[in-house]
Amino acid sequence: MKKNYRISLMIALFAMISFSVSAQRIVEIDGYIPGVSSGTPEDYNDIITDAIVGDSTARAANPNTIYVLKRNHIYPMGGTINNYGYHLHIRGEEGDGFLPEIISGKNATGVYNSKFIVSRDDITLENIQVNGFKPDGSFANRSVRHQGVGSTVKLKNVVWYADRGAGIAFLADSIKAYIEDCVVQNTGHHNVVGGNGRFIDLRTTYIDTLIIKNSTLTNASDRVIRNMGTKVNYFEMDHFTAVNNTGLHGSVQLGFVKTAKVTNSIFANTISLGHEDDRVQE
């Protein structure tokens, strides 16, 4: 009886230790609130970068750290976050109001930034908006780049707006990607036929898993997926909507895929700029 009691006590203690180590650590980051915050948005250029980069010691003590951005706040990024050796988890807070929005800020040389996040490891983004439009009239190009070899990418309820290249850019091998409830809109070269503006851009040799659910591409200047030769082990697309996308390359360019499932999806006017009416009325 005593032996069983000791075993039970040891299991309970182990469970408590495991829970304490794995318990979520929440770090809230305030941004700029238009019409409320003092100063200008540029005064907040490095607030996300400084908060995450400067948190390395505490994050190492508890890797299960989530950085929470506030509703109705905007976050200019003059610098770039590179997550080497840790899982970067950024989440917008729950509740009412506008999604927290990451926008371009000025870097140290006074130039508006085009790279907000270069993901070198696992990454999770939830409930945020990424706006690639820059105040100088240009657009960010692949403002969030996934470059972690063998990394896991989880994107849920993320909106990309006005990116010159693609909303989601995979630039490393063996990525596993799970995308849900995401929107990419108003992207690409709007003065060039079929130039950029994709939902996903694959510029690598091999992708392990690519699953997309309940997501949308609209008012973009190219196809849903650009795959010019990447080998994909498993691809799944369910409840996807693509509408009014003006590229000349069709809807979904899958390339070399071992297993592909596309279900319950709508592709409307996805090569609308390529249409020409040859009939002449006299």
C-alpha positions in Angstrom: 0.0 0.0 0.0 2.8 2.4 0.9 4.6 1.5 -2.3 1.5 2.3 -4.4 1.1 5.6 -2.4 4.7 6.6 -3.1 4.3 5.8 -6.8 1.2 7.9 -7.0 2.9 10.8 -5.2 5.8 10.7 -7.6 3.5 10.7 -10.6 1.6 13.7 -9.1 4.8 15.6 -8.4 6.1 14.9 -11.9 2.8 16.1 -13.4 3.0 19.3 -11.3 6.6 19.9 -12.4 5.7 19.2 -16.1 2.8 21.6 -15.9 4.8 24.4 -14.3 7.5 24.1 -17.1 5.0 24.0 -19.9 2.5 26.6 -18.6 1.9 29.4 -21.0 3.7 32.6 -20.4 1.9 35.7 -21.8 3.7 38.9 -22.7 1.4 41.7 -23.7 2.8 44.4 -26.1 1.1 47.8 -26.4 1.2 49.6 -29.7 0.1 52.9 -31.1 -3.6 53.8 -30.9 -4.6 56.4 -33.5 -6.1 59.4 -31.9 -5.3 58.3 -28.4 -1.5 57.6 -28.1 0.9 60.4 -27.7 3.5 61.1 -30.4 3.4 59.6 -33.9 3.4 56.0 -35.1 7.1 56.3 -35.9 7.7 56.7 -32.1 6.7 53.1 -31.9 8.9 51.8 -34.7 10.7 49.2 -32.7 8.3 48.3 -30.0 7.6 44.7 -31.2 11.2 44.1 -32.1 12.6 45.4 -28.9 10.0 43.5 -26.8 10.7 40.1 -28.5 14.4 40.4 -29.0 14.9 41.8 -25.4 12.9 38.9 -23.9 15.5 36.2 -24.8 16.5 35.4 -21.2 12.9 35.0 -19.8 11.8 33.2 -23.0 14.7 30.7 -22.6 13.5 30.0 -19.1 10.0 29.3 -20.4 9.9 28.6 -24.1 6.1 28.4 -24.1 5.9 32.2 -24.5 3.1 33.9 -26.4 3.4 37.6 -27.4 0.0 39.2 -27.4 -0.8 42.3 -29.5 -3.7 44.5 -28.6 -6.9 45.1 -30.6 -7.2 48.5 -32.2 -3.4 49.0 -31.9 -1.0 49.4 -34.8 2.6 48.3 -34.7 5.1 50.0 -37.0 8.1 47.8 -37.6 11.4 49.6 -38.4 13.4 46.4 -37.6 13.1 42.7 -38.5 12.5 39.8 -36.1 14.7 36.8 -36.8 13.7 33.9 -34.5 16.8 31.7 -34.3 16.4 28.7 -32.0 13.0 29.4 -30.5 9.3 29.1 -31.4 8.0 32.5 -32.2 4.3 32.8 -31.2 2.5 36.1 -31.8 -1.3 36.3 -31.2 -3.8 39.1 -31.3 -6.0 39.4 -28.3 -9.5 38.1 -28.3 -12.6 40.4 -28.1 -14.0 43.2 -30.2 -12.3 45.8 -32.3 -9.9 45.9 -35.2 -7.2 43.2 -35.4 -3.8 44.4 -34.3 -2.0 45.6 -37.4 1.7 45.4 -38.2 2.7 48.1 -40.6 6.0 49.4 -42.1 8.1 51.7 -40.0 11.4 53.4 -40.7 14.7 51.6 -40.1 17.8 53.2 -38.7 18.7 54.8 -42.1 15.3 56.4 -42.4 14.0 54.0 -45.1 10.6 52.3 -44.7 11.1 48.6 -43.8 10.0 45.8 -46.1 10.8 42.7 -43.9 8.9 42.4 -40.7 9.5 38.8 -39.8 12.1 36.4 -41.1 11.1 33.1 -39.5 14.1 30.8 -39.0 12.4 28.3 -36.7 8.8 27.2 -35.7 6.3 30.1 -35.9 2.7 30.5 -34.9 0.7 33.7 -35.9 -2.9 34.2 -34.9 -5.5 37.0 -35.1 -3.3 39.7 -36.6 -3.2 41.8 -39.8 0.0 42.5 -41.8 -0.1 45.6 -44.0 2.6 45.9 -46.6 1.7 49.3 -47.8 4.4 51.9 -47.1 3.8 55.6 -46.6 6.2 56.4 -49.4 3.8 54.8 -51.8 5.7 51.5 -52.3 4.9 48.0 -51.0 6.7 45.6 -48.8 7.9 42.4 -50.6 7.3 39.2 -48.7 7.1 41.0 -45.4 6.8 37.7 -43.5 9.3 35.1 -44.8 9.5 31.5 -43.6 13.1 30.4 -43.9 13.4 27.7 -41.2 14.5 24.4 -42.6 12.2 21.6 -41.2 10.1 24.2 -39.3 6.4 24.0 -38.5 4.3 27.1 -39.6 0.9 27.6 -38.1 -1.2 30.6 -39.3 -4.7 31.2 -38.1 -7.0 34.2 -38.8 -4.2 36.2 -40.3 -4.9 38.9 -42.9 -2.2 40.1 -45.4 -2.8 43.3 -47.2 -0.9 45.1 -50.0 2.2 42.9 -50.2 4.1 43.2 -53.4 5.2 39.5 -53.5 3.0 37.0 -51.7 1.1 36.8 -48.4 2.8 33.6 -47.4 6.3 32.9 -48.7 8.1 29.6 -48.1 11.8 29.9 -48.7 13.2 26.8 -47.0 12.9 23.0 -47.3 10.9 20.4 -45.4 8.4 22.9 -43.9 5.1 21.7 -42.4 2.4 24.4 -42.8 -1.1 24.5 -41.4 -3.1 27.5 -42.6 -6.7 28.3 -41.4 -9.1 31.2 -41.7 -6.5 33.4 -43.5 -7.0 36.2 -46.0 -4.7 37.6 -48.6 -6.0 40.7 -50.5 -4.9 43.6 -52.7 -1.5 42.2 -53.4 1.1 42.1 -56.2 2.0 44.3 -59.2 -1.2 46.0 -60.2 0.5 47.5 -63.2 2.1 44.3 -64.5 0.1 41.4 -65.9 0.6 38.3 -63.7 3.2 39.8 -61.5 3.4 38.4 -57.9 0.4 38.8 -55.5 0.0 35.2 -54.6 -1.6 33.5 -51.6 1.4 31.2 -51.3 4.8 31.4 -53.0 7.0 28.3 -53.0 10.6 29.0 -53.6 12.3 25.9 -52.3 12.8 22.3 -53.4 10.7 20.3 -51.0 7.6 20.9 -48.7 6.5 18.2 -46.4 3.0 19.2 -45.6 0.8 22.1 -46.8 -2.8 22.2 -45.5 -5.1 25.2 -46.2 -8.6 25.6 -44.8 -11.3 28.2 -44.9 -9.1 30.9 -46.5 -9.4 33.5 -49.2 -7.4 35.3 -51.9 -9.0 38.3 -53.5 -8.0 41.3 -55.7 -4.5 39.9 -56.3 -2.4 40.0 -59.4 -1.5 36.3 -59.7 -2.5 32.7 -58.9 -3.4 31.2 -55.5 -0.2 29.1 -55.4 3.0 29.5 -57.4 4.9 26.3 -57.6 7.5 26.2 -60.4 9.1 22.9 -59.3 8.9 22.4 -55.6 8.1 18.8 -54.6 5.2 18.7 -52.1 4.6 15.5 -50.2 1.1 16.2 -49.0 -1.2 19.0 -50.1 -4.8 19.7 -48.9 -7.1 22.6 -49.6 -10.6 22.8 -48.3 -13.2 25.6 -48.4 -10.9 28.0 -50.2 -12.2 31.0 -52.1 -10.3 32.8 -54.9 -12.0 35.7 -56.6 -11.0 38.6 -58.9 -7.4 37.6 -59.2 -5.9 39.0 -62.5 -2.9 36.8 -63.2 -2.5 34.8 -66.4 -1.4 31.5 -64.8 -4.6 29.9 -63.8 -5.8 29.3 -60.2 -3.6 26.8 -58.4 -0.2 25.7 -59.7 0.6 22.6 -57.7 3.8 21.5 -59.4 5.0 18.1 -58.2 2.7 16.8 -55.5 2.6 13.2 -54.2 -0.9 13.5 -52.6 -3.3 16.4 -53.4 -6.9 17.0 -52.1 -8.9 20.0 -53.2 -12.5 20.1 -51.9 -15.4 22.5 -51.4 -13.5 25.4 -53.0 -14.5 28.3 -55.4 -12.3 29.9 -58.0 -14.0 32.8 -59.8 -12.5 35.3 -62.2 -9.0 34.0 -61.4 -7.6 35.0 -64.8 -9.8 37.9 -65.4 -7.1 40.2 -66.8 -6.4 37.6 -69.5 -9.8 37.8 -71.0 -10.2 39.6 -74.3 -13.4 40.1 -76.3 -12.5 39.6 -80.1 -16.0 40.4 -81.2 -16.4 43.8 -83.1 -19.7 45.6 -83.2 -20.2 47.7 -86.3 
